[in-house]
Amino acid sequence: MKWVSGHKFDGARLSPEQKQLREFYSRLINLVGEPAFRDGKFFPLNPANRDNPHFGRLPGEVASGHWLYAFLRYDPAIGQRFAVIANLHPTVRFEEVVVSLPNSALQFLSLSHEADCKLVDRLGDSIAIRTREGISVTKIAPRSALYLEFLL
């Protein structure tokens, strides 16, 4: 009802937190309408990171991927590429995460093994780097996701 605001539909009565949430969802809806998400192909990364200790593994766990979920989206028609990394843990912020990119993922993205590139989070202020080891991310907050676009 606050959004309706006397049939003005301007959100004038929303709290600052509600305005921030509405703005985030607006950006998310616009992002998932872009070609890589709308028309692109999907490549899962969790299978390749099961044995990766830098992929959200907590002490005592023998396999990775329980708390992090990662995948690629690629639209070959325009060359738009994304890596999406989600932290599903309700309280733990994962730091110094490395998402391994197997050869099949690089082939999927039509990327060479040698080229390092920057990835920018389209919904936040995170920046990641693609290196020979994979995608390096400084931190991922609990219950959040990074929508990282490859900038070549």
GUSE-312270 format. One record per atom (N, C-alpha, C, CB): residue in three letters; atom name; x, y, z negated. Coordinates in steps of 0.001 Angstrom, whole numbers, plus 524288, in hexadecimal, padded with zeros to 5 digits. Last residue first. Glycine has a CB too. Layout:
R;ALA;CA;X;Y;Z
...
//
This chain:
R;LEU;N;88E50;7E07E;852B7
R;LEU;CA;89303;7DEB0;85585
R;LEU;C;89606;7E333;857BB
R;LEU;CB;89191;7DAEE;859E5
R;LEU;N;88794;7DE39;84802
R;LEU;CA;88943;7E2B1;84B24
R;LEU;C;88E70;7E137;84DA4
R;LEU;CB;889C7;7E7D0;847C0
R;PHE;N;87D2A;7D69E;8440D
R;PHE;CA;88287;7D676;84600
R;PHE;C;88380;7DB4C;84957
R;PHE;CB;88390;7D15F;84932
R;GLU;N;87582;7D97C;8391A
R;GLU;CA;875F5;7D9BF;83EC8
R;GLU;C;87BB7;7D9E0;84051
R;GLU;CB;8730C;7DE9A;840F7
R;LEU;N;86FF8;7D31E;82ECF
R;LEU;CA;874E7;7D521;830C2
R;LEU;C;8751D;7D4EA;836B5
R;LEU;CB;87970;7D212;82E6C
R;TYR;N;86886;7D444;8255A
R;TYR;CA;8675D;7D3AF;82AF7
R;TYR;C;86BDC;7D635;82DD8
R;TYR;CB;861E7;7D640;82C8D
R;LEU;N;8683F;7CE32;81958
R;LEU;CA;86B31;7D1A8;81CAF
R;LEU;C;869CE;7D058;82254
R;LEU;CB;8712F;7D129;81BAD
R;ALA;N;85F4C;7CD97;80EB6
R;ALA;CA;86155;7CB89;8139F
R;ALA;C;8643C;7CFD2;81686
R;ALA;CB;85CE4;7C94D;81709
R;SER;N;85CAD;7C990;80167
R;SER;CA;85D45;7CD6D;8058E
R;SER;C;85F72;7CAC5;80A6A
R;SER;CB;860E1;7D1F8;803CC
R;ARG;N;85D38;7C4EB;7F737
R;ARG;CA;8584B;7C582;7FA20
R;ARG;C;8589C;7C9C6;7FE43
R;ARG;CB;853D7;7C6B7;7F661
R;PRO;N;8689F;7CB9F;7F2C1
R;PRO;CA;86498;7C796;7F21C
R;PRO;C;85FAD;7C8F3;7F536
R;PRO;CB;8633A;7C6E5;7EC49
R;ALA;N;87188;7D0C4;7FCA9
R;ALA;CA;86E62;7D13C;7F7EE
R;ALA;C;86A6F;7CCC0;7F788
R;ALA;CB;86B8A;7D687;7F7D8
R;ILE;N;87D86;7CDA7;800CF
R;ILE;CA;8780F;7CD14;80251
R;ILE;C;874DC;7CCF3;7FD50
R;ILE;CB;87724;7C804;805B6
R;LYS;N;889F1;7D2FA;804B3
R;LYS;CA;88615;7D178;800BD
R;LYS;C;880AC;7D10E;80333
R;LYS;CB;88605;7D572;7FC2D
R;THR;N;89109;7D251;80D62
R;THR;CA;892D8;7D3B4;80822
R;THR;C;88F0C;7D1F0;803EE
R;THR;CB;893AB;7D98E;807BB
R;VAL;N;89285;7C8A7;816CF
R;VAL;CA;88EEA;7CC65;81478
R;VAL;C;890AA;7CD64;80EDD
R;VAL;CB;88923;7CA5C;814AA
R;SER;N;8974C;7C3F4;82293
R;SER;CA;8988F;7C548;81D2E
R;SER;C;894FC;7C9A1;81B4A
R;SER;CB;89E56;7C6EC;81CA9
R;ILE;N;89580;7B9B1;82AE2
R;ILE;CA;89371;7BED5;82990
R;ILE;C;89478;7BFCC;823CB
R;ILE;CB;88D7C;7BF43;82ADA
R;GLY;N;8A14A;7B305;82E2A
R;GLY;CA;89B9B;7B382;82E68
R;GLY;C;899ED;7B917;82D61
R;GLY;CB;89902;7AFD6;82A7E
R;GLU;N;8ABD4;7B229;82FDF
R;GLU;CA;8A978;7AECC;82BE1
R;GLU;C;8A37D;7AEF0;82C13
R;GLU;CB;8AB5A;7B072;82675
R;ARG;N;8AE1C;7B9D0;83710
R;ARG;CA;8AEB7;7B453;838B8
R;ARG;C;8AC21;7B098;834DF
R;ARG;CB;8B489;7B2EF;8394A
R;THR;N;8A3D7;7C2F5;8341B
R;THR;CA;8A950;7C183;834BD
R;THR;C;8A989;7BBE5;836B2
R;THR;CB;8AC68;7C226;82F81
R;ARG;N;89B63;7CD25;8336B
R;ARG;CA;89C07;7C7E7;83590
R;ARG;C;8A1CC;7C704;83687
R;ARG;CB;898CD;7C728;83AAE
R;ILE;N;89714;7D416;82867
R;ILE;CA;89B18;7D37F;82C6E
R;ILE;C;89B0D;7CDDA;82E49
R;ILE;CB;8A09F;7D514;82A54
R;ALA;N;88CAD;7DC9F;82484
R;ALA;CA;88F75;7D7A5;8244F
R;ALA;C;8935A;7D793;828C7
R;ALA;CB;88B9D;7D2E2;824A3
R;ILE;N;88674;7E5C8;81CA3
R;ILE;CA;88996;7E4E0;82150
R;ILE;C;88C73;7DFB8;82079
R;ILE;CB;88D86;7E989;82267
R;SER;N;87A76;7EB00;817D3
R;SER;CA;87EAF;7E728;817B4
R;SER;C;8816F;7E6E2;81CF6
R;SER;CB;87C93;7E1C2;81633
R;ASP;N;871EC;7F12A;81689
R;ASP;CA;876E4;7F3C8;81777
R;ASP;C;87B80;7F006;81753
R;ASP;CB;877B0;7F80B;8137C
R;GLY;N;866B7;7EC9C;81D85
R;GLY;CA;86956;7EE7E;818D8
R;GLY;C;86E6C;7F117;81A42
R;GLY;CB;86A49;7EA10;81504
R;LEU;N;8630B;7E8B2;82698
R;LEU;CA;85F2E;7EA4E;822A8
R;LEU;C;861A8;7EC71;81DB6
R;LEU;CB;85BB6;7E5C1;82144
R;ARG;N;86B48;7E5E0;82CE5
R;ARG;CA;8676F;7E976;82F12
R;ARG;C;86358;7EB3A;82B1E
R;ARG;CB;864C4;7E6F2;8339D
R;ASP;N;87821;7E4FA;82A11
R;ASP;CA;872F5;7E38E;82809
R;ASP;C;86F03;7E792;829DE
R;ASP;CB;872FB;7E330;821F6
R;VAL;N;88159;7E213;833AE
R;VAL;CA;87ED9;7E618;83088
R;VAL;C;87962;7E455;82F0D
R;VAL;CB;87EAA;7EB58;83379
R;LEU;N;88D90;7DCA3;83600
R;LEU;CA;887F9;7DBA3;835DB
R;LEU;C;88597;7DF9E;8321A
R;LEU;CB;886BB;7D5D8;83421
R;LYS;N;89889;7DD3F;83E64
R;LYS;CA;895C0;7DF36;839D8
R;LYS;C;88FFD;7DDC7;83A64
R;LYS;CB;89678;7E53D;8393F
R;CYS;N;8A141;7D30C;84288
R;CYS;CA;89D84;7D73B;8437E
R;CYS;C;89ADA;7D8BB;83E67
R;CYS;CB;89971;7D593;8479D
R;ASP;N;8ABB2;7CCC1;84911
R;ASP;CA;8A945;7CE65;8442A
R;ASP;C;8A553;7D2A5;84587
R;ASP;CB;8AD78;7D069;84012
R;ALA;N;8ADB2;7C331;85263
R;ALA;CA;8ABB3;7C880;8517D
R;ALA;C;8A955;7C926;84C0D
R;ALA;CB;8A7A2;7C9DC;85599
R;GLU;N;8B073;7B8A4;85399
R;GLU;CA;8B451;7BC7C;851F8
R;GLU;C;8B1F8;7C1A9;85027
R;GLU;CB;8B801;7BD7D;8565C
R;HIS;N;8A862;7B2AC;85776
R;HIS;CA;8AA71;7B165;85248
R;HIS;C;8ADE1;7B5C6;8502E
R;HIS;CB;8AD8A;7AC4B;8527A
R;SER;N;89DEE;7B9D1;85DB9
R;SER;CA;8A2F2;7B71D;85DBA
R;SER;C;8A4B9;7B62A;85820
R;SER;CB;8A718;7BA49;860C3
R;LEU;N;89044;7B753;85F20
R;LEU;CA;89497;7BA57;85CEC
R;LEU;C;89997;7B723;85D27
R;LEU;CB;89364;7BBFE;8573C
R;SER;N;885F1;7B39F;860FA
R;SER;CA;88960;7B530;86550
R;SER;C;88DB6;7B8DB;8636C
R;SER;CB;8862A;7B7DE;869AA
R;LEU;N;88062;7AF3D;85918
R;LEU;CA;8807E;7B4F1;85954
R;LEU;C;8838D;7B70E;85DFD
R;LEU;CB;882CA;7B712;85460
R;PHE;N;88286;7A4AA;85B0D
R;PHE;CA;87D1C;7A679;85B0E
R;PHE;C;87CDC;7AC64;85BC8
R;PHE;CB;87A5E;7A4E4;855F5
R;GLN;N;88D3D;7A4C2;8591B
R;GLN;CA;88B56;7A3B6;85E63
R;GLN;C;885BE;7A597;85EF9
R;GLN;CB;88BB6;79DDB;85FAA
R;LEU;N;88CD9;7A67A;84E5B
R;LEU;CA;88F5E;7AA5A;851B7
R;LEU;C;88DBF;7A997;85768
R;LEU;CB;89558;7AA03;85132
R;ALA;N;887E2;79D3F;84B6E
R;ALA;CA;88551;7A243;84A66
R;ALA;C;887AD;7A68D;84DCC
R;ALA;CB;885C9;7A3BC;84490
R;SER;N;88F38;795AB;84E34
R;SER;CA;88A19;79598;850C5
R;SER;C;8871B;79AB5;84FE6
R;SER;CB;886DA;790F9;84EC2
R;ASN;N;8975F;797E3;8474D
R;ASN;CA;89806;798E5;84CE8
R;ASN;C;892CA;79914;84FB6
R;ASN;CB;89B7F;794B8;84F61
R;PRO;N;8914B;79D8D;83BAF
R;PRO;CA;893CB;79956;83EA9
R;PRO;C;89443;79AD0;84472
R;PRO;CB;890AB;79431;83E12
R;LEU;N;89370;7A690;832C7
R;LEU;CA;89113;7A657;837FC
R;LEU;C;893CF;7A20A;83B0D
R;LEU;CB;8917D;7ABBE;83AE4
R;SER;N;890CA;7A7CB;82543
R;SER;CA;893CF;7A55E;8297C
R;SER;C;890B2;7A55F;82E84
R;SER;CB;89564;79FC2;82809
R;VAL;N;88FEB;7B26D;81DDC
R;VAL;CA;88C82;7AEF1;820D6
R;VAL;C;88FB9;7ACD4;82562
R;VAL;CB;88768;7B1D8;822D0
R;VAL;N;893D7;7B5DD;811A9
R;VAL;CA;895D3;7B4DB;816EC
R;VAL;C;8922D;7B0E7;81975
R;VAL;CB;89BA4;7B2CE;816D1
R;VAL;N;892A7;7BF43;807AF
R;VAL;CA;8903D;7BB04;80AAC
R;VAL;C;892E2;7BAA1;81000
R;VAL;CB;88A3C;7BBEB;80B4E
R;GLU;N;894FE;7C5DB;7FF1D
R;GLU;CA;89917;7C399;80272
R;GLU;C;8971C;7BEB5;80547
R;GLU;CB;89DF5;7C23F;7FF27
R;GLU;N;88A48;7C2A4;7F6A3
R;GLU;CA;88E6A;7C618;7F867
R;GLU;C;89273;7C30D;7FB89
R;GLU;CB;890FF;7C8D5;7F3C1
R;PHE;N;87CDC;7C255;7F3A7
R;PHE;CA;8816C;7BF8C;7F5AB
R;PHE;C;88549;7C370;7F7E5
R;PHE;CB;87FD4;7BB82;7F9DD
R;ARG;N;875D4;7C43F;7E8A3
R;ARG;CA;877F8;7C71A;7ED18
R;ARG;C;87CD9;7C42C;7EED4
R;ARG;CB;8793D;7CD00;7EBAC
R;VAL;N;86B55;7BD5A;7E339
R;VAL;CA;870F1;7BD70;7E452
R;VAL;C;87227;7C09C;7E935
R;VAL;CB;87304;7B7E1;7E4F0
R;THR;N;8604F;7BCD9;7E230
R;THR;CA;8635F;7C047;7DECB
R;THR;C;86917;7C0E7;7E044
R;THR;CB;86318;7BE52;7D96C
R;PRO;N;85B26;7B65F;7E981
R;PRO;CA;8583B;7BAA1;7E6FF
R;PRO;C;85B8B;7BE68;7E3C8
R;PRO;CB;85427;7B85E;7E390
R;HIS;N;86074;7B342;7F602
R;HIS;CA;860DA;7B2C7;7F053
R;HIS;C;85E20;7B75E;7EDB3
R;HIS;CB;866A2;7B27D;7EE97
R;LEU;N;860D6;7B483;80088
R;LEU;CA;85BD7;7B2DB;7FE51
R;LEU;C;85BF2;7B26C;7F861
R;LEU;CB;85A45;7ADB0;8009F
R;ASN;N;86602;7BC9D;80939
R;ASN;CA;86723;7BA9D;80404
R;ASN;C;861EB;7B96C;8016D
R;ASN;CB;86A72;7BE9C;800B2
R;ALA;N;86810;7BB2D;816BC
R;ALA;CA;8645C;7BC36;81279
R;ALA;C;8663F;7B9A9;80D76
R;ALA;CB;85ED9;7BA35;813E1
R;ILE;N;86C85;7C050;82210
R;ILE;CA;86E42;7BD76;81D70
R;ILE;C;86AB9;7BF02;818F4
R;ILE;CB;87421;7BE9B;81C22
R;VAL;N;86D10;7C033;82F7C
R;VAL;CA;869B7;7C157;82B06
R;VAL;C;86B82;7BDDE;8268C
R;VAL;CB;863C4;7C070;82C56
R;ALA;N;87332;7C5FD;839D5
R;ALA;CA;873D0;7C1F2;835DC
R;ALA;C;87065;7C3A9;83153
R;ALA;CB;879C4;7C12A;83427
R;PHE;N;8703C;7C8F2;84722
R;PHE;CA;86F89;7C9E1;8418C
R;PHE;C;87124;7C509;83E7C
R;PHE;CB;869CF;7CB5F;84050
R;ARG;N;871CB;7CF23;85370
R;ARG;CA;87329;7CAD3;84FF3
R;ARG;C;8726B;7CC7B;84A49
R;ARG;CB;878D9;7C906;850E4
R;GLN;N;86E7F;7D1B5;86083
R;GLN;CA;86DC5;7D338;85B09
R;GLN;C;86E81;7CE78;8578D
R;GLN;CB;8684A;7D5AB;85A27
R;GLY;N;86F03;7D03A;86B45
R;GLY;CA;873BD;7CF91;86827
R;GLY;C;8733E;7D136;86280
R;GLY;CB;87804;7D285;86A8E
R;ILE;N;86688;7CFF4;871A3
R;ILE;CA;868B9;7D527;87091
R;ILE;C;86D9F;7D4E3;86D2D
R;ILE;CB;864A7;7D892;86DE7
R;ALA;N;86592;7C523;87355
R;ALA;CA;863FC;7C8CB;8776F
R;ALA;C;86648;7CE3B;8768A
R;ALA;CB;85E07;7C91F;877B5
R;PRO;N;86804;7BFA3;86A42
R;PRO;CA;86BF3;7C003;86E64
R;PRO;C;86A8F;7C3F7;872A0
R;PRO;CB;86CBB;7BAC0;870D8
R;ASP;N;865EA;7C271;85DF1
R;ASP;CA;86308;7C31C;862D2
R;ASP;C;8670A;7C3C6;86732
R;ASP;CB;85F2E;7C7ED;8628B
R;TYR;N;866C0;7BB7D;85254
R;TYR;CA;86996;7BD92;856D1
R;TYR;C;865FB;7BDD6;85B84
R;TYR;CB;86E6D;7BA36;8580F
R;ARG;N;868B5;7B980;844F3
R;ARG;CA;864E2;7BA8F;84916
R;ARG;C;867E6;7BD2E;84D87
R;ARG;CB;8602A;7BE23;84710
R;LEU;N;86C9E;7B072;83B15
R;LEU;CA;86DD8;7B42A;83F34
R;LEU;C;8692A;7B4D7;842BE
R;LEU;CB;8729F;7B263;84259
R;PHE;N;86BC2;7AF05;82CFB
R;PHE;CA;86AC0;7AD69;83257
R;PHE;C;86C49;7B1C8;83612
R;PHE;CB;864F4;7ABEC;83314
R;ALA;N;86B9F;7AA7B;81FCF
R;ALA;CA;86DD9;7ADBA;823EC
R;ALA;C;86C9B;7AB79;82948
R;ALA;CB;873C4;7AE3F;82337
R;TYR;N;86952;7AAEF;8128E
R;TYR;CA;86740;7A8F9;8177B
R;TYR;C;86938;7ACA1;81BBB
R;TYR;CB;86114;7A8A3;8176D
R;LEU;N;86D8B;7A73B;805E8
R;LEU;CA;86E0A;7AA9A;80A7E
R;LEU;C;86BC3;7A7DD;80F3D
R;LEU;CB;873D0;7AC17;80B79
R;TRP;N;86B85;79F49;7FED7
R;TRP;CA;869C3;7A499;7FD9C
R;TRP;C;86A32;7A859;8022C
R;TRP;CB;86CD8;7A6B5;7F91E
R;HIS;N;86F1D;79636;8038C
R;HIS;CA;86A4C;795F7;8007C
R;HIS;C;86814;79B6E;7FFAB
R;HIS;CB;86B4A;7934C;7FB2C
R;GLY;N;8788D;796FD;80863
R;GLY;CA;873EB;797CA;80B91
R;GLY;C;86ED4;7975E;8089D
R;GLY;CB;873E4;79403;80FDD
R;SER;N;881C4;78CD9;804B7
R;SER;CA;88013;79245;80557
R;SER;C;87B0B;79276;80883
R;SER;CB;88463;79592;807FE
R;ALA;N;88397;782FB;7FB07
R;ALA;CA;8828C;78497;8006B
R;ALA;C;880BA;78A43;80069
R;ALA;CB;87E61;780F9;80309
R;VAL;N;884FD;781D2;7F09B
R;VAL;CA;888A6;77F17;7F408
R;VAL;C;887DF;78078;7F9C7
R;VAL;CB;8881A;77941;7F34F
R;GLU;N;88500;78A64;7E5A6
R;GLU;CA;8826A;78882;7EA64
R;GLU;C;8867B;78617;7EE01
R;GLU;CB;87F71;78D05;7ED34
R;GLY;N;88B37;78E52;7DDCE
R;GLY;CA;88899;78958;7DCEF
R;GLY;C;885C2;7873C;7E1B1
R;GLY;CB;884D7;789E2;7D895
R;PRO;N;888F4;79B9C;7E0BE
R;PRO;CA;88C0A;797B3;7DDE6
R;PRO;C;888CB;792C4;7DCD8
R;PRO;CB;88E11;79A03;7D8B0
R;LEU;N;882CA;79D5C;7ED7E
R;LEU;CA;88350;79E82;7E7F0
R;LEU;C;886A6;79A58;7E548
R;LEU;CB;87DE5;79EDA;7E553
R;ARG;N;8851A;7A20C;7FA09
R;ARG;CA;8853F;79D7C;7F69E
R;ARG;C;8861E;79F3B;7F0F7
R;ARG;CB;88998;799A2;7F85C
R;GLY;N;884CF;7A912;80281
R;GLY;CA;880DE;7A935;7FE63
R;GLY;C;880B5;7A483;7FAD7
R;GLY;CB;87BC3;7A9D6;800BA
R;PHE;N;88DA7;7A5B8;808C3
R;PHE;CA;88868;7A685;80AE4
R;PHE;C;88453;7A5DF;80690
R;PHE;CB;88753;7A2A3;80F71
R;HIS;N;89764;7A283;80651
R;HIS;CA;89672;7A82D;80646
R;HIS;C;89110;7A990;80865
R;HIS;CB;89A9F;7AAFA;80975
R;PRO;N;8986E;797E9;807E0
R;PRO;CA;897D3;799BE;8027D
R;PRO;C;896BB;79F96;8020B
R;PRO;CB;89CA6;79875;7FF70
R;ASN;N;8925F;790B0;8112F
R;ASN;CA;89523;795AC;810A6
R;ASN;C;89464;797D1;80B1C
R;ASN;CB;89329;799AF;814C6
R;ASP;N;88C76;7884E;813FA
R;ASP;CA;89138;78747;810EE
R;ASP;C;8947F;78C2F;81004
R;ASP;CB;89486;78333;813AD
R;ARG;N;88463;78D36;819A4
R;ARG;CA;8832F;789C6;81534
R;ARG;C;887E5;788F1;811A7
R;ARG;CB;88138;78483;8172B
R;ASN;N;88520;792EB;8228D
R;ASN;CA;8873B;7953D;81DC3
R;ASN;C;8863C;791F0;818EA
R;ASN;CB;884EE;79A94;81CF9
R;ALA;N;88005;78E7A;82AB9
R;ALA;CA;885A4;78F41;82B52
R;ALA;C;88834;79146;82651
R;ALA;CB;886B0;79307;82FC3
R;PRO;N;87586;78EE9;8273B
R;PRO;CA;87835;789E0;827D1
R;PRO;C;87E24;78A6B;8282A
R;PRO;CB;87635;7871B;82CA2
R;ASN;N;8737A;79A2C;82747
R;ASN;CA;8740F;7973B;82269
R;ASN;C;876B6;791EF;82329
R;ASN;CB;86EC6;7966E;81FF3
R;LEU;N;87197;79EDF;830D8
R;LEU;CA;876FB;79EB3;82EF5
R;LEU;C;877B0;79B86;829F4
R;LEU;CB;878E5;7A425;82E0F
R;PRO;N;869E6;79D2F;83C84
R;PRO;CA;86A74;79CC9;836D2
R;PRO;C;87038;79C75;8353C
R;PRO;CB;86777;797F8;834C2
R;PHE;N;865FF;7A59F;84620
R;PHE;CA;86A20;7A1E3;844EF
R;PHE;C;86ACA;7A1B3;83F03
R;PHE;CB;86F61;7A367;847B7
R;PHE;N;85CD2;7A985;84FE2
R;PHE;CA;85E05;7A8A7;84A54
R;PHE;C;8625A;7A4A7;849CB
R;PHE;CB;8591E;7A6D4;8474F
R;LYS;N;85B4C;7B394;859A0
R;LYS;CA;85BD7;7AE24;85800
R;LYS;C;85DCE;7ADEC;85262
R;LYS;CB;85F97;7AB27;85BB1
R;GLY;N;85214;7BE40;85BD2
R;GLY;CA;85711;7BB8E;85B83
R;GLY;C;856BC;7B5F3;859AD
R;GLY;CB;85A90;7BE6F;85805
R;ASP;N;8493D;7C431;85B8D
R;ASP;CA;849F9;7C0C6;86011
R;ASP;C;84EC0;7BD3A;85FAA
R;ASP;CB;84A66;7C404;864E7
R;ARG;N;8492F;7C8D8;85164
R;ARG;CA;8445D;7C7F3;8544C
R;ARG;C;8450B;7C3CB;8587F
R;ARG;CB;84280;7CD02;856C2
R;PHE;N;85396;7C996;84E3A
R;PHE;CA;84FC5;7C6E8;84AE5
R;PHE;C;84ADD;7C57A;84DEF
R;PHE;CB;84E54;7CA53;84635
R;ALA;N;8585E;7CE9F;85696
R;ALA;CA;85AE2;7C9FF;85455
R;ALA;C;85721;7C6EA;850E6
R;ALA;CB;85FAC;7CB96;85129
R;PRO;N;85154;7D781;858C3
R;PRO;CA;851E1;7D2EC;85C32
R;PRO;C;8544A;7CE12;859B7
R;PRO;CB;85511;7D462;860BB
R;GLU;N;849A3;7DB86;84D62
R;GLU;CA;84DDF;7DC36;85129
R;GLU;C;84EDE;7D71C;8541B
R;GLU;CB;852EB;7DE10;84E65
R;GLY;N;842AC;7D9CF;845A2
R;GLY;CA;84084;7DA7F;84ADF
R;GLY;C;844B1;7DB41;84F03
R;GLY;CB;83CDF;7DF13;84AEF
R;VAL;N;8481B;7DA10;83CA3
R;VAL;CA;846BF;7D4DE;83E9F
R;VAL;C;843F0;7D527;843E5
R;VAL;CB;84352;7D1FF;83AA8
R;LEU;N;848C9;7E530;83B6B
R;LEU;CA;84D5E;7E1FE;83C92
R;LEU;C;84BE7;7DCB8;83EE9
R;LEU;CB;8508E;7E12C;837A7
R;ASN;N;83E9D;7E84F;838D1
R;ASN;CA;8410C;7EA30;83DA3
R;ASN;C;845AB;7E6CD;83F39
R;ASN;CB;842D0;7EFD6;83CFE
R;ILE;N;83DB2;7E322;82F37
R;ILE;CA;83A17;7E1DB;83382
R;ILE;C;83C55;7E3AD;838B5
R;ILE;CB;834AC;7E460;83294
R;LEU;N;845A8;7E853;8298E
R;LEU;CA;845E6;7E2B1;82A78
R;LEU;C;8426D;7E11C;82F10
R;LEU;CB;84444;7DFB5;82587
R;ARG;N;841F8;7F2AE;82922
R;ARG;CA;846E6;7F18E;82BD3
R;ARG;C;8475B;7EBC2;82D23
R;ARG;CB;84B90;7F345;82874
R;SER;N;838D3;7F0C4;8233F
R;SER;CA;8386E;7F32B;82865
R;SER;C;83D5A;7F212;82B96
R;SER;CB;83787;7F919;827E5
R;TYR;N;83D01;7ED16;81A03
R;TYR;CA;839F1;7E986;81D48
R;TYR;C;83931;7EBB9;822C9
R;TYR;CB;8349C;7E876;81AC3
R;PHE;N;841E8;7F674;8168A
R;PHE;CA;844F5;7F1C0;8179D
R;PHE;C;841F6;7EE0D;81B39
R;PHE;CB;84660;7EEF5;8127C
R;GLU;N;83927;7FCE3;8151F
R;GLU;CA;83D0A;7FE60;81904
R;GLU;C;84078;7F9B0;81A78
R;GLU;CB;8406E;802E7;816F6
R;ARG;N;83448;7F7A1;80CE5
R;ARG;CA;8318E;7F83F;811E1
R;ARG;C;83564;7F98D;8163E
R;ARG;CB;82D5F;7FC84;81177
R;LEU;N;83BEA;7F8CB;80513
R;LEU;CA;83A75;7F399;806ED
R;LEU;C;837C7;7F3E3;80C3F
R;LEU;CB;836E0;7F0E8;802F5
R;GLN;N;83BC0;803BE;803E5
R;GLN;CA;8408F;80120;8056C
R;GLN;C;83F63;7FBB1;8079E
R;GLN;CB;8444E;800BC;800C0
R;LYS;N;8318D;8052B;80072
R;LYS;CA;83339;80797;8055A
R;LYS;C;83823;804F4;80769
R;LYS;CB;83432;80D7A;80496
R;GLN;N;83203;7FFDA;7F6FC
R;GLN;CA;82E7F;7FDFB;7FB0C
R;GLN;C;82FF3;80046;8005C
R;GLN;CB;828D6;7FF59;7F9B0
R;GLU;N;8391E;80634;7F192
R;GLU;CA;83A70;800BD;7F29D
R;GLU;C;83705;7FE7A;7F6F4
R;GLU;CB;839D8;7FD79;7EDA1
R;PRO;N;8337A;80FC8;7F102
R;PRO;CA;83869;80F7A;7F3F0
R;PRO;C;839FE;809DC;7F539
R;PRO;CB;83CC1;81216;7F0D9
R;SER;N;825C8;80CA6;7F33F
R;SER;CA;82A2E;80DBE;7EFC6
R;SER;C;82F32;80DA5;7F305
R;SER;CB;82A71;809B0;7EB2A
R;LEU;N;81C84;812B4;7FBD9
R;LEU;CA;81FF1;80E5F;7FA7C
R;LEU;C;82430;8102B;7F6B8
R;LEU;CB;82264;80C00;7FF68
R;ARG;N;81696;81AB6;7FF87
R;ARG;CA;815BA;81937;7FA15
R;ARG;C;8191B;81498;7F860
R;ARG;CB;8100A;817E8;7F941
R;ALA;N;81907;81BB2;80A00
R;ALA;CA;81A7A;81FF1;80671
R;ALA;C;819F6;81E6F;800B6
R;ALA;CB;81726;824AE;80786
R;GLY;N;81700;81549;8125A
R;GLY;CA;819FD;81336;80E01
R;GLY;C;81B85;81742;809F3
R;GLY;CB;81EBD;810A8;81000
R;ASP;N;81091;81800;81A62
R;ASP;CA;815C9;81A45;81A63
R;ASP;C;81933;8185E;815E7
R;ASP;CB;81564;82013;81A2E
R;PHE;N;805DB;816E2;81C6A
R;PHE;CA;8097F;812A3;81DBB
R;PHE;C;80F22;814A3;81E10
R;PHE;CB;807EA;81012;822F4
R;LYS;N;7FD56;81CD9;81A59
R;LYS;CA;8019C;81F64;81D37
R;LYS;C;805A1;81B5B;81F09
R;LYS;CB;80448;82393;819C3
R;HIS;N;7F582;8192A;81402
R;HIS;CA;7F51E;8182A;819A6
R;HIS;C;7F926;81B22;81CE0
R;HIS;CB;7EFBB;81992;81B8A
R;GLY;N;7F999;81ABF;809DE
R;GLY;CA;7F533;81DE1;80BD2
R;GLY;C;7F49B;81DA5;811B5
R;GLY;CB;7F5D6;82379;80A2E
R;SER;N;80261;81339;80A6C
R;SER;CA;802BE;818B2;808D1
R;SER;C;7FE7A;81C16;80B2B
R;SER;CB;807FE;81ADD;80A4D
R;VAL;N;80649;80971;80DB8
R;VAL;CA;801EF;80BE2;81089
R;VAL;C;801BF;811B8;80F5B
R;VAL;CB;7FCAE;80944;80F0D
R;TRP;N;80DBB;806C9;80651
R;TRP;CA;80F5F;807D9;80BAE
R;TRP;C;80B22;80ACB;80EA4
R;TRP;CB;810B4;802BE;80E84
R;LYS;N;807EB;804A5;7FD90
R;LYS;CA;80B4B;8093E;7FD80
R;LYS;C;80D0C;80ABC;802F7
R;LYS;CB;81007;80847;7FA0E
R;MET;N;8032F;7FB55;80000
R;MET;CA;80000;80000;80000
R;MET;C;8035A;804EB;80000
R;MET;CB;7FC61;7FFFE;7FB55
//
